[in-house]
């Protein structure tokens, strides 16, 4: 049976409300708001869209963005930075909201007063004269349940290869309130989603203030680019969506990437097999915060290669992620380290 390659785009997001059938637009890099290629949705964010600025990304608004005339509100979640050039404006429909997360910010351009402003339903809630807005806070500041919405309820949502021809989906919640279950949804175009299955909440009575880890698997993934998202459903049947992760599956004969032993005491190796000679390989070990602890690049010379993983410093007990990059495709293996006797 053929193995598959998995190209994975990972993000960390808060769950957010969606009341309209519109796109989720995630900034893929630094750039201008008005550049369609900047966004995962393939278009400039418009009425009804949910916009996400990931941490480390800066989106610049250099022209007037007027989405006030439509009936559908926008929602913007800012983990990174929105930066206004002088004279630029952002106008949004009634009911729109901006959630600035911890570490996120909205920055004015040169010039004060109304050189830049954000309007919702015709009311100006921020202008350049008010200076930088730093998270955590909301625009408008009077949003219902703003304080409840700002904590990162969903710490992570990731996809990786597991077993043969399956995609493992894992997510971690920081807190849960009145949660009933999660629907796992898949799409081929990031617009039209189908429900694959559901996973019940592990929180007692649907409420938790501690981290909870979830795992599920897509038993029959499709080849090519697929998109996944979570639909979290409360006991009263109200629901909210996560942002989207994408997975690109490409057939690959007999390729294997294995960490052994796993779990281990901090000493382990990576075994790569099933490749022809002269493939460029990069291996990176990271902790759960993304810090790089080991990196090695080389060309394969044999069908099977074993690489000792020797981090820069001694590992402590915990979970790590070892990534292998092959032809710009990333493979991930979770590594469990227990240094206790």
Buried (B, 14 or more C-beta within 10 A) or exposed (E): EEBBBBBBBBBBBBBBBBEBEBBBBBBEEBBEBBBEEBBBBEEBBBBBBBBBBBBEBBBBBBEEBEBBEBEBBBBBBBBBBBBBBEBBBBBBBEBBBBBBBEBBBBBBBEBBEEBBBBBBBEEEBBBBEBEEBBBBBBBBEEBEEBEEBBEBBBBBBBBBBBEEBBBBBBBBBBBBEBBBBBBBBBBEEBEEBEEBEBBEBEBEEBEBEEEBEBEBBBEEBEEEBBBBBBBBBBEEEEBBBBBBBBBBBBEBEEBEBEBEEBEBEBBBBBEBBEBEEEBEBEBBBBBEEEEEBBEBEEEBEEEEBEBEBEBEEEBEEEEBBBBBBBEEBBBBBBBBBEEEE
